[in-house]
Amino acid sequence: MKKRIVAFALAALVVAGAWAADPKVRMAIKDLDTDPNGEAFIQLIEKGMAAAGTPVDIELVKVPQGNYAEKISLMIMSGDVPDLIYMQGGEDNLASQGVFEDLRPYVAKSRNYKALMDAHSVQRLESFPYITWIAPPRVRTPVMRRDWFDSLPSAKALVANPTVDAYYALFKDLVAKKGAKFGITVTGATNGYEELDAIFDAAFGTTSTWMKGGDGKWGYARVSPNEKAKLEFYAKLYKEGLLDPEYLTKKWDSKEQAFYEGKAGMVLGVAPGSIDVYNTKMTKAQGVDLVVLPPPKGKAQGYTPFVDVTKETRGFAVASTSKVKAQAFAILDFMWSPAGLKLAKLGIPGLHHTDDGKQYVLADKYGEWYNGWFGDSFNGFNPDKPLSRPLVSKTATEAGAMAKKYMMADKTILIPERYIANWDAMTNLYKEYMADIVTGKKPVSAFDEFVAKWRKAGGDEVTKYANTVLK
């Protein structure tokens, strides 16, 4: 009789979505395998999942050092496919080869995950069901030092009436009156013009990747007159030394260091997470916090890159060949449960925070805790006890509110496989001409030459396709 009762209990667990054994789930996440607290974090996940009735044995997969997107793709193509995989590029090609599982059924049956998905995340999963991520849109906001903001009338004038000219005036004052080497620095090496565009695209009239013209047809924004006018402005900034002269080769770390050292008057960061990091580091480096600036008004007003709903640009995938698919996804479902979010957002007990019985006391080392492995948002995180201090700074909270206020939904398409090679070539052509125009190697008039080459290289064909799918 006792054996029968045990068997019945185990069967009930399976029906409830749990399992009796501790199945091994191989998990790959960027940087977690090299974090000194990574294994302790994994053990806490295992403990929490066991308490939730879904025990697993998590094996943290070591990913070769270097470009993560490239290294994880090479690992998968070589035949080493983890069960749960954080992706940050390259997922299109792998998904087309059947490497990833359709996650929609798992999300639909989830206990916690689906309830926390914002509308843009739901749309992205429906469009591209192979990776999923819960986080606010990755909207970048510009920030500057508060002491410089307080002492510059041009900074206050920008907030009162944000325009392209007001930004230009502030860039000039940052160099002339505050000793910055340049008004703004960006990571041109990895993002092209994404960061500068986050400020200026909308003001010059570009409000989505594809825009409808007066004739009712869709056209690619990067070959429009709006783009030409914007690049002329960028070239002006570069010529006058207001744009970092090394922006084309700037990496994330060197960009941020230039800002902390006072060489750059302004940078952009993803709100609220990156802005909170910038604020913390600037406070340590210079003893001041940061001020968030609004996007300039012009033909339109808003922050870009636009909120793309065609797919997630990063997120988790489950291998289609995995023998523990349900268990792999259960890790995600747990991490967005109250217990999982507490672990993800507060860090390791005794190291990043303590519980004094009345509140969670965030330790000095909490500032070193990276809480973005399972989404950099605080969706659904409501701790059961008060916090000794806010998790993010006032500046980060303001940046998040500003991003939400000025975010812009995108109108774009997924490029079909038959056009991808041409599209990559066209994108490289764009980067080449834009770099040459901004740095003065080519005149602004060369933009027309670029457009002609772009159309000939496949632009007309892709544009025709875009008009068949955009609504």
ROLUM-821581 format. One record per residue (C-alpha): z, y, x negated. Coordinates in nm, 3 decimals, always signed. Each point is the difference from the previous one (the first is absolute). Layout:
// residues N
{{Z; Y; X}}
...
END
This chain:
// residues 471
{{+0.000; +0.000; +0.000}}
{{+0.092; +0.240; -0.283}}
{{-0.342; -0.052; -0.165}}
{{-0.172; +0.070; +0.330}}
{{+0.192; +0.328; +0.041}}
{{-0.096; +0.110; -0.353}}
{{-0.364; -0.088; +0.061}}
{{+0.004; +0.196; +0.325}}
{{+0.151; +0.303; -0.178}}
{{-0.266; -0.009; -0.270}}
{{-0.274; -0.028; +0.260}}
{{+0.145; +0.302; +0.179}}
{{-0.016; +0.200; -0.321}}
{{-0.366; -0.086; -0.044}}
{{-0.076; +0.103; +0.358}}
{{+0.183; +0.328; -0.061}}
{{-0.225; +0.070; -0.294}}
{{+0.231; -0.118; -0.277}}
{{-0.004; -0.315; -0.213}}
{{+0.252; -0.238; -0.145}}
{{-0.116; -0.022; -0.360}}
{{-0.033; +0.283; -0.252}}
{{-0.377; +0.008; -0.054}}
{{-0.119; +0.162; -0.320}}
{{-0.202; +0.318; +0.053}}
{{-0.179; +0.143; -0.303}}
{{-0.001; +0.379; +0.031}}
{{-0.182; +0.260; -0.211}}
{{+0.101; +0.367; +0.022}}
{{-0.093; +0.285; -0.232}}
{{+0.268; +0.070; -0.265}}
{{+0.275; -0.205; +0.167}}
{{-0.044; -0.279; -0.256}}
{{+0.081; +0.245; -0.282}}
{{+0.283; +0.185; +0.174}}
{{+0.337; -0.092; -0.161}}
{{+0.150; -0.030; +0.349}}
{{-0.294; -0.193; +0.145}}
{{+0.157; -0.344; -0.001}}
{{+0.325; +0.128; +0.148}}
{{-0.201; +0.167; +0.274}}
{{-0.185; -0.326; +0.072}}
{{+0.328; -0.192; +0.021}}
{{+0.130; +0.247; +0.257}}
{{-0.317; -0.045; +0.206}}
{{+0.050; -0.378; -0.011}}
{{+0.364; +0.036; +0.104}}
{{-0.092; +0.230; +0.288}}
{{-0.278; -0.226; +0.122}}
{{+0.228; -0.303; -0.009}}
{{+0.250; +0.189; +0.214}}
{{-0.283; +0.086; +0.240}}
{{-0.092; -0.367; +0.036}}
{{-0.321; +0.017; -0.204}}
{{+0.099; -0.120; -0.348}}
{{-0.258; +0.015; -0.278}}
{{-0.009; -0.052; -0.373}}
{{-0.191; +0.298; -0.140}}
{{-0.178; -0.038; -0.333}}
{{-0.089; +0.341; -0.143}}
{{-0.345; -0.031; -0.157}}
{{-0.053; +0.180; -0.330}}
{{-0.316; +0.211; +0.004}}
{{-0.162; +0.086; -0.337}}
{{+0.066; +0.354; -0.117}}
{{-0.270; +0.260; +0.058}}
{{-0.184; +0.124; +0.305}}
{{+0.176; -0.188; +0.279}}
{{-0.293; -0.009; +0.244}}
{{-0.226; -0.137; -0.270}}
{{+0.250; -0.251; -0.139}}
{{+0.103; -0.146; +0.336}}
{{-0.366; -0.038; +0.102}}
{{-0.081; -0.180; -0.325}}
{{+0.301; -0.227; +0.050}}
{{-0.114; -0.092; +0.349}}
{{-0.362; -0.054; -0.104}}
{{+0.120; -0.233; -0.277}}
{{+0.160; -0.220; +0.266}}
{{+0.363; +0.113; -0.028}}
{{+0.060; +0.126; +0.354}}
{{+0.359; +0.092; +0.095}}
{{+0.108; -0.056; +0.360}}
{{+0.101; +0.362; +0.065}}
{{-0.193; +0.263; -0.192}}
{{+0.037; +0.375; -0.026}}
{{-0.350; +0.149; -0.025}}
{{-0.094; +0.345; -0.124}}
{{-0.378; -0.023; -0.021}}
{{-0.260; -0.273; -0.020}}
{{+0.100; -0.158; +0.330}}
{{-0.340; +0.059; +0.164}}
{{-0.182; -0.235; -0.235}}
{{+0.272; -0.265; +0.014}}
{{+0.020; +0.016; +0.379}}
{{-0.377; -0.046; +0.027}}
{{+0.040; -0.324; -0.196}}
{{+0.260; -0.134; +0.243}}
{{+0.295; +0.034; -0.238}}
{{+0.231; +0.166; +0.253}}
{{+0.146; -0.103; +0.334}}
{{-0.052; +0.199; +0.322}}
{{+0.343; +0.155; +0.046}}
{{-0.033; +0.114; +0.361}}
{{+0.151; -0.319; +0.151}}
{{+0.298; +0.022; -0.236}}
{{+0.061; +0.366; +0.082}}
{{-0.030; -0.072; +0.373}}
{{+0.275; -0.265; -0.024}}
{{+0.225; +0.198; -0.234}}
{{+0.357; +0.084; +0.095}}
{{+0.022; +0.336; -0.176}}
{{-0.326; +0.091; -0.169}}
{{-0.228; +0.090; +0.290}}
{{+0.258; +0.229; +0.163}}
{{+0.003; +0.228; -0.306}}
{{-0.375; +0.039; -0.044}}
{{-0.132; +0.351; +0.063}}
{{-0.329; +0.046; +0.184}}
{{-0.204; +0.042; -0.319}}
{{+0.139; -0.328; -0.140}}
{{-0.086; -0.186; +0.319}}
{{-0.357; +0.133; -0.010}}
{{-0.039; -0.091; -0.366}}
{{+0.116; -0.356; +0.056}}
{{-0.241; -0.041; +0.289}}
{{-0.290; +0.131; -0.211}}
{{+0.093; -0.197; -0.314}}
{{+0.248; -0.278; +0.088}}
{{+0.059; -0.130; -0.352}}
{{+0.257; +0.245; -0.136}}
{{+0.283; +0.179; +0.175}}
{{+0.242; +0.276; -0.094}}
{{+0.262; +0.205; +0.180}}
{{+0.016; +0.352; -0.135}}
{{-0.093; +0.350; +0.108}}
{{-0.353; +0.115; -0.087}}
{{-0.036; +0.080; -0.370}}
{{-0.024; +0.374; +0.038}}
{{+0.043; +0.213; -0.313}}
{{+0.175; +0.333; +0.012}}
{{+0.010; +0.269; -0.273}}
{{+0.334; +0.106; -0.148}}
{{+0.127; +0.259; -0.248}}
{{+0.332; +0.091; -0.159}}
{{+0.238; +0.190; +0.228}}
{{+0.102; +0.254; -0.265}}
{{-0.365; +0.091; -0.059}}
{{-0.061; +0.011; +0.374}}
{{+0.294; +0.234; +0.056}}
{{-0.114; +0.243; -0.271}}
{{-0.370; +0.020; +0.093}}
{{-0.106; +0.215; +0.297}}
{{-0.334; -0.184; -0.004}}
{{+0.181; -0.327; +0.077}}
{{+0.176; +0.146; +0.303}}
{{-0.328; +0.161; +0.108}}
{{-0.169; -0.339; -0.013}}
{{+0.258; -0.154; +0.231}}
{{-0.029; +0.296; +0.239}}
{{-0.380; -0.015; +0.005}}
{{-0.138; -0.308; -0.177}}
{{-0.363; +0.048; -0.101}}
{{-0.221; -0.108; -0.289}}
{{+0.030; +0.350; -0.145}}
{{+0.379; -0.018; +0.025}}
{{-0.002; -0.323; -0.204}}
{{-0.227; +0.163; -0.256}}
{{+0.236; +0.297; -0.030}}
{{+0.300; -0.229; -0.044}}
{{-0.177; -0.204; -0.269}}
{{-0.070; +0.322; -0.190}}
{{+0.361; +0.116; +0.025}}
{{+0.137; -0.336; -0.113}}
{{-0.195; +0.039; -0.322}}
{{+0.033; +0.375; -0.052}}
{{+0.360; +0.052; +0.114}}
{{+0.174; -0.336; -0.047}}
{{-0.157; -0.125; -0.320}}
{{-0.158; -0.312; +0.145}}
{{-0.301; -0.115; -0.200}}
{{-0.192; -0.061; +0.323}}
{{+0.059; +0.049; +0.368}}
{{-0.043; -0.363; +0.106}}
{{-0.052; -0.341; -0.154}}
{{-0.143; -0.312; +0.166}}
{{-0.076; -0.359; -0.096}}
{{-0.377; +0.020; -0.024}}
{{-0.014; -0.316; -0.210}}
{{+0.091; -0.227; +0.289}}
{{-0.050; +0.198; +0.317}}
{{-0.312; +0.205; -0.058}}
{{+0.065; +0.316; +0.202}}
{{+0.229; -0.159; +0.253}}
{{+0.300; +0.215; -0.088}}
{{-0.178; +0.335; -0.006}}
{{-0.181; -0.100; +0.316}}
{{+0.335; -0.066; +0.167}}
{{+0.058; +0.375; -0.009}}
{{-0.346; +0.149; +0.042}}
{{-0.232; -0.237; +0.189}}
{{+0.089; +0.116; +0.351}}
{{-0.003; +0.368; -0.088}}
{{-0.360; -0.034; -0.116}}
{{-0.088; -0.183; +0.322}}
{{+0.018; -0.365; -0.099}}
{{+0.225; -0.177; +0.250}}
{{-0.112; -0.363; -0.033}}
{{-0.210; -0.224; -0.222}}
{{-0.285; +0.005; +0.253}}
{{-0.055; +0.309; +0.215}}
{{-0.220; +0.067; +0.300}}
{{-0.253; +0.279; -0.049}}
{{-0.143; +0.245; +0.249}}
{{-0.277; -0.247; +0.073}}
{{+0.255; -0.258; +0.114}}
{{-0.062; -0.228; -0.299}}
{{+0.258; -0.119; -0.251}}
{{-0.027; +0.106; -0.364}}
{{+0.196; -0.083; -0.314}}
{{+0.238; +0.287; -0.078}}
{{-0.044; -0.017; -0.378}}
{{-0.365; +0.103; +0.023}}
{{+0.060; +0.289; +0.240}}
{{-0.009; +0.378; -0.065}}
{{+0.380; -0.004; +0.044}}
{{+0.027; -0.215; -0.311}}
{{-0.222; +0.232; -0.202}}
{{+0.211; +0.304; +0.088}}
{{+0.321; -0.183; -0.084}}
{{-0.131; -0.114; -0.339}}
{{-0.098; +0.355; -0.081}}
{{+0.364; +0.094; +0.056}}
{{+0.121; -0.288; -0.219}}
{{-0.237; +0.113; -0.275}}
{{+0.149; +0.347; +0.024}}
{{+0.352; -0.140; -0.043}}
{{-0.110; -0.203; -0.302}}
{{-0.186; +0.289; -0.165}}
{{+0.300; +0.231; +0.036}}
{{+0.244; -0.258; -0.136}}
{{+0.183; -0.042; +0.330}}
{{-0.092; -0.369; +0.030}}
{{+0.133; -0.227; -0.275}}
{{-0.286; -0.024; -0.255}}
{{+0.095; -0.365; -0.065}}
{{+0.008; -0.097; +0.368}}
{{-0.286; -0.249; -0.036}}
{{+0.204; -0.219; -0.235}}
{{+0.344; +0.074; +0.142}}
{{+0.207; -0.303; +0.100}}
{{+0.293; -0.006; +0.242}}
{{+0.270; +0.012; -0.267}}
{{-0.160; +0.281; -0.202}}
{{-0.067; +0.200; +0.317}}
{{+0.361; -0.024; +0.107}}
{{+0.134; +0.076; -0.348}}
{{-0.210; +0.317; -0.019}}
{{+0.160; +0.112; +0.325}}
{{+0.358; -0.076; -0.109}}
{{-0.055; +0.183; -0.328}}
{{-0.133; +0.312; +0.171}}
{{-0.355; -0.034; -0.129}}
{{-0.138; -0.047; +0.353}}
{{+0.103; +0.233; +0.277}}
{{-0.080; -0.241; +0.282}}
{{-0.059; -0.372; +0.065}}
{{-0.054; -0.218; +0.303}}
{{+0.191; -0.311; +0.103}}
{{+0.001; -0.245; +0.288}}
{{+0.252; +0.113; +0.261}}
{{+0.283; -0.073; +0.025}}
{{+0.049; -0.272; -0.264}}
{{-0.174; +0.144; -0.307}}
{{+0.117; +0.351; +0.085}}
{{+0.358; -0.125; -0.003}}
{{-0.052; -0.148; -0.347}}
{{-0.156; +0.325; -0.123}}
{{+0.287; +0.199; +0.147}}
{{+0.263; -0.220; -0.167}}
{{-0.169; +0.012; -0.339}}
{{-0.062; +0.376; +0.012}}
{{+0.365; +0.056; +0.089}}
{{+0.101; -0.200; -0.308}}
{{-0.260; +0.163; -0.227}}
{{+0.027; +0.365; +0.107}}
{{+0.300; +0.021; +0.231}}
{{-0.209; +0.105; +0.301}}
{{-0.139; -0.169; +0.307}}
{{-0.349; +0.030; +0.148}}
{{-0.171; +0.188; +0.281}}
{{-0.274; -0.158; +0.213}}
{{-0.307; +0.213; +0.069}}
{{-0.221; -0.010; +0.311}}
{{-0.375; -0.068; -0.012}}
{{-0.225; +0.307; +0.005}}
{{-0.172; +0.121; +0.315}}
{{-0.375; +0.042; +0.003}}
{{-0.261; -0.175; +0.206}}
{{+0.284; -0.243; +0.078}}
{{+0.352; -0.066; -0.123}}
{{+0.152; -0.329; -0.104}}
{{+0.085; -0.236; -0.283}}
{{-0.250; -0.257; -0.112}}
{{-0.086; -0.275; -0.113}}
{{-0.056; -0.074; +0.362}}
{{+0.199; -0.269; +0.177}}
{{-0.240; -0.291; -0.016}}
{{+0.050; -0.264; +0.269}}
{{-0.272; -0.240; -0.116}}
{{+0.242; -0.196; -0.222}}
{{+0.317; +0.021; -0.203}}
{{-0.059; +0.119; -0.355}}
{{+0.299; -0.207; -0.111}}
{{+0.222; -0.261; +0.154}}
{{+0.086; -0.368; +0.024}}
{{-0.237; -0.292; +0.043}}
{{+0.069; -0.370; +0.060}}
{{-0.221; -0.255; -0.174}}
{{-0.218; -0.203; +0.235}}
{{+0.062; -0.305; -0.222}}
{{+0.378; +0.035; +0.015}}
{{+0.199; -0.290; +0.140}}
{{+0.286; +0.234; +0.092}}
{{-0.179; +0.278; +0.186}}
{{+0.262; +0.045; +0.272}}
{{+0.278; +0.009; -0.258}}
{{-0.192; +0.251; -0.213}}
{{-0.042; +0.237; +0.292}}
{{+0.365; -0.057; +0.098}}
{{+0.095; +0.183; -0.321}}
{{-0.175; +0.309; +0.130}}
{{+0.154; -0.039; +0.343}}
{{+0.345; -0.026; -0.156}}
{{-0.053; +0.302; -0.227}}
{{-0.065; +0.216; +0.305}}
{{+0.304; -0.135; +0.186}}
{{+0.322; +0.208; -0.005}}
{{+0.140; -0.223; -0.277}}
{{-0.319; +0.012; -0.205}}
{{-0.042; +0.376; +0.033}}
{{+0.360; +0.052; -0.107}}
{{-0.068; -0.199; -0.316}}
{{-0.335; +0.169; -0.065}}
{{+0.123; +0.353; +0.057}}
{{+0.355; -0.010; -0.140}}
{{-0.063; -0.229; -0.295}}
{{+0.231; -0.255; -0.156}}
{{+0.368; +0.011; +0.107}}
{{+0.232; +0.090; -0.285}}
{{-0.284; +0.150; -0.201}}
{{-0.185; +0.246; +0.221}}
{{+0.260; +0.033; +0.275}}
{{+0.345; -0.114; +0.106}}
{{+0.165; -0.050; +0.339}}
{{+0.345; +0.159; +0.021}}
{{+0.050; -0.131; +0.352}}
{{-0.083; +0.330; +0.167}}
{{-0.331; +0.099; -0.160}}
{{-0.265; -0.105; -0.248}}
{{+0.061; +0.192; -0.321}}
{{-0.319; +0.051; -0.198}}
{{+0.069; -0.043; -0.370}}
{{-0.142; +0.211; -0.282}}
{{-0.244; -0.281; -0.073}}
{{-0.141; +0.023; +0.351}}
{{-0.246; +0.258; -0.133}}
{{-0.149; -0.279; -0.214}}
{{-0.056; -0.230; +0.298}}
{{-0.364; -0.040; +0.096}}
{{-0.006; -0.063; +0.375}}
{{-0.375; -0.012; +0.049}}
{{-0.066; -0.370; -0.055}}
{{+0.017; -0.061; +0.372}}
{{-0.141; +0.329; +0.124}}
{{+0.101; +0.349; -0.109}}
{{+0.096; +0.103; +0.352}}
{{+0.334; -0.015; +0.175}}
{{-0.148; -0.139; +0.320}}
{{+0.275; -0.160; +0.203}}
{{+0.271; +0.048; -0.266}}
{{+0.323; +0.090; +0.179}}
{{+0.296; -0.104; -0.217}}
{{+0.300; -0.138; +0.186}}
{{+0.232; +0.230; -0.197}}
{{-0.035; +0.365; -0.108}}
{{-0.149; +0.080; -0.339}}
{{+0.189; +0.198; -0.261}}
{{-0.310; +0.218; -0.045}}
{{-0.354; +0.010; +0.136}}
{{-0.238; -0.260; -0.140}}
{{-0.263; +0.263; -0.072}}
{{+0.023; +0.365; -0.093}}
{{-0.046; +0.292; +0.237}}
{{-0.327; +0.074; -0.179}}
{{-0.129; -0.353; +0.064}}
{{+0.098; +0.024; +0.366}}
{{-0.186; +0.331; +0.029}}
{{-0.303; -0.151; -0.173}}
{{-0.001; -0.289; +0.246}}
{{+0.014; +0.240; +0.294}}
{{-0.277; +0.214; -0.149}}
{{-0.217; -0.307; -0.061}}
{{+0.049; -0.115; +0.357}}
{{-0.082; +0.345; +0.136}}
{{-0.320; +0.047; -0.200}}
{{-0.131; -0.357; -0.040}}
{{-0.362; -0.054; +0.108}}
{{-0.145; -0.322; +0.141}}
{{-0.317; -0.112; -0.169}}
{{-0.340; -0.094; +0.136}}
{{-0.140; -0.256; -0.239}}
{{-0.153; -0.345; -0.024}}
{{+0.038; -0.319; -0.198}}
{{-0.302; -0.029; -0.228}}
{{-0.182; -0.328; +0.075}}
{{-0.041; -0.249; -0.284}}
{{-0.373; +0.064; -0.022}}
{{+0.061; +0.366; -0.085}}
{{+0.301; -0.030; -0.230}}
{{-0.190; -0.008; -0.331}}
{{-0.200; +0.307; +0.096}}
{{+0.309; +0.172; +0.137}}
{{+0.187; -0.054; -0.328}}
{{-0.295; +0.148; -0.189}}
{{-0.011; +0.296; +0.240}}
{{+0.373; +0.056; -0.041}}
{{-0.033; -0.001; -0.379}}
{{-0.287; +0.247; +0.032}}
{{+0.227; +0.227; +0.204}}
{{+0.278; -0.019; -0.260}}
{{-0.244; +0.075; -0.282}}
{{-0.148; +0.309; +0.163}}
{{+0.333; +0.129; +0.127}}
{{+0.157; -0.027; -0.346}}
{{-0.294; +0.181; -0.157}}
{{-0.006; +0.273; +0.264}}
{{+0.375; +0.066; -0.009}}
{{+0.018; +0.007; -0.380}}
{{-0.307; +0.224; -0.026}}
{{-0.235; -0.250; -0.163}}
{{-0.230; +0.040; +0.298}}
{{-0.042; +0.304; +0.227}}
{{+0.107; -0.017; +0.364}}
{{-0.369; -0.010; +0.091}}
{{-0.010; -0.354; -0.148}}
{{+0.177; -0.112; +0.316}}
{{-0.336; +0.003; +0.180}}
{{-0.140; -0.230; -0.267}}
{{+0.293; -0.234; +0.051}}
{{-0.060; -0.012; +0.376}}
{{-0.366; -0.091; -0.051}}
{{+0.094; -0.281; -0.240}}
{{+0.275; -0.120; +0.229}}
{{-0.235; -0.028; +0.295}}
{{-0.259; -0.183; -0.209}}
{{+0.260; -0.239; -0.145}}
{{+0.081; -0.131; +0.347}}
{{+0.165; +0.292; +0.173}}
{{-0.264; +0.026; +0.272}}
{{+0.033; -0.369; +0.077}}
{{+0.380; +0.006; +0.016}}
{{-0.010; +0.316; +0.210}}
{{-0.233; -0.169; +0.245}}
{{+0.241; -0.294; +0.019}}
{{+0.299; +0.232; +0.047}}
{{-0.166; +0.157; +0.301}}
{{-0.022; -0.341; +0.166}}
{{+0.372; -0.072; -0.027}}
{{+0.177; +0.337; +0.019}}
{{+0.102; +0.132; +0.340}}
END
